[in-house]
Amino acid sequence: MITTCHNNSSNCGGNLFSSLWFFIVSALWFGAVWLLGSAAQESRSKRLAQLLILTELAVAVIALFNAKHHTDILSLFTSLVDIILAIWVITLAFRLMRSDGGRVVNRQRPRKRLHH
């Protein structure tokens, strides 16, 4: 955006507006995903976990598209990190969904038997 303002000052205002709009929409989207994840975790809701999985799938698809059409190494790295984080959150949400309102644990411990 800055190089466009130096090279072509007539396009600077349009670029500034579209960049600002993109930033606001992105911040709102990720804020909504964060709130959804927090709500799913707090309420241990299967429906919210499913919705979180769908939103993270959307994030992963967009990040994959961005990775395929990257403009520099930083954008490629950022897209790959987004994909990895989306897969991690999907895994956590899937485990939350399977827990049926209980705790999410790595593995079940054998229960201690009481001897009478």
N, C-alpha and C positions, 0 to 999 in steps of 0.2 A: 504494500500500500504506500509506503513512504517513497519508494523509488518511482512509483507512478506519479506522485505529487511533484517530484523534482523534474521528471521527464515531460509530463503532460499535465500542467496545472489546471486545465479545464476539466479534467476527469477526477480531480482530487476530491471534490465534494461528494460525488456519486460513490466513489470508493469508500470514503469515510462513512457515509450513511449505511452502505451495504455491510461493511465490516462491523459496524456498531450493532446493526440489526442481527447479524449472524452471532455475535458474541452474546447478546441478550437472550436470543432463542436457545443457544447452547447452554447458557447458565440456567435458564428455566427448566430445560429438559433434564439436565443432570441433577438439579435440585429436586425435581419431581421423582426421579429414579431413587435418589438418596432417601427421600421421605417415604417412598413406597417400600424400600428395603428395611428401613427402620420400623415401619408399621408392621410389616410381615414378621419381622423378628420379635417385636414386642408382643404382638397378639398371637403369634404362632399359627397364623391363618393359612390354610391350604390354598384358598382362593387368591390371597395376596401374593403368596409364593409363586403361584402359576402366572399371575400378572407380571411379577418381577422377572420371571423366566422369559416371558414374551418381550418385555422391554429390553432386556439384556441381549436377546437374540437380535433385535433391531439394531442395537448399538454395535454388535459384532458384525452384522451384515454391512452396515455403513462403514465401519472401520476396515473391513476387508476390501470394500470398493475403494476407499481412500488409499489403502496400501497398494492396490494394483495400479493406481493412477497417481502415485506419489510424485512430487516435484523435486524433492531433495531428500537427503538421508535423514534429516530430522523428522520430516513428516512421515516417512516410512517407519522410523523407530516409534514415533508416537502412536501410529495406527496399530503396530504390532503389540505395543503395551496395552492399548485399548482392547484388543482381541483377547489377550491373556487375562486381563482383569474381568472382562465380560464372561469368559469361560469359567473363571474362579467363582464369580457371583452366581452364575447359573448352577454350578455344582453345589454351592451352599444352599441356594433356594430349593434345589431338587431334594437335598437331604432334609431340609425343613419341611417340605411338602410330604415326604415319606414318613416323617416322625409322628404325624397325626396329632399334633398339639403337644407332644412330649418334648423332652430335651433332645438336642442333636448331639450325639456322641460319636467318637471315632469307632469304637467297637463295644460290644456288649460284654460286660464282665460277668463271669459266673456268679450266681447268687450263693451266699454262704448259707449252709444248712445248719439249722439249730439242732443240736443233739440234746435229747431229753434224758 
